[in-house]
């Protein structure tokens, strides 16, 4: 009964077969709603796949099943989905994978959806449910998306130069990873529609997928070093000599965004955020700079770079700004801004970096 998406040039026929839909999709949606304590019944009637019970009424849904929803595929998919509902029956999209940018597009279109990786959103007149749920997809041999640390590193490498075709061996050499691991990471990205057959990234989908996996760890510190030479600064591996050719600290997040000209408003004393090369440097920084015990005593924050490229591909802003610190590449600054559920997306929508320092991939 539910809709089968046949959008051209997408990966759904490879990743979600019709038998799986017929057998599992209704059950997956019933399971997700039931996990939230909602009363659900399947096969509710003509043109209806499930009916969800709420305290004051029952809402009927028709399922639109697909494997993958991306920013590129969404416009065509929406045209079919929004015309398929009958009377007061609402449509709910159920997919193996819905990219972050596509989720936003579905939300703006007022569509309900279930990402089988673990998120349910039901919306309609007088109705709103938006919650994490247990992952509902079946274990798969062809793992998809950004898988593990190698997948994260590869996604970052591709987004740093999205127009360049990067082969497996070239990527493995840059990342210091085994070619077999990089090949598997490419396959997972390709299966999710996040790179094309030439290994070029799907922009902005890969960026938003990477943003979901971007989880740096760090510590607030009571002081920050001066960007100059000195015994402590050498111990901290600041890397101020020839910043674009060496590894060292990288200024990031809001202060770096302001230097790049992103539409952020900050005071002159805004505490800076830095990426440092590794856990050892982080521990040394906390020991030498002191731990901030309160928000008022926080002078800055040091974070371990999620991928080595952050501290190895820095930008020297001295030629076009008064900022003495090397900056993180705009890609990594944008990933930090994307973590802000409030203004992050709004800031990124209004920011295009200088072409000579980075590409807009969001």
Buried (B, 14 or more C-beta within 10 A) or exposed (E): EBBBBEBEEBBBBBBBEEEBBEEBBBEBBBBBBEBBEBEBEBEBEEEBBBBBEEEEEEBBBBBBBBBBBBBBBBEBBBEBBEEBBEEEBBBBBBBBBBBBBBBBBBBEBEBBBBBBBBBBBBBBEEBEBEEEBEEBBEEEEEBBBBBBBBBBBBBBBBBBBBEEEBBBEBBBEBBEBEBEBBBBBBBBBBBBBBBEEEBBBBBBBBBBBBBBBBEBEBBBBBEBBEBEEEEEBEBBBBBBEEBEEBBBBBBBBBBBBBBBEBEBEEEEEBBBBBBBBBEEBBBBBBEBBBEBEEEEEBBBBBBBBBBBBBBBBBBBBEEEEEBEBBBBBBBBBBBBBBEBEEEBBEBBEEBBBEEEBBBBBB
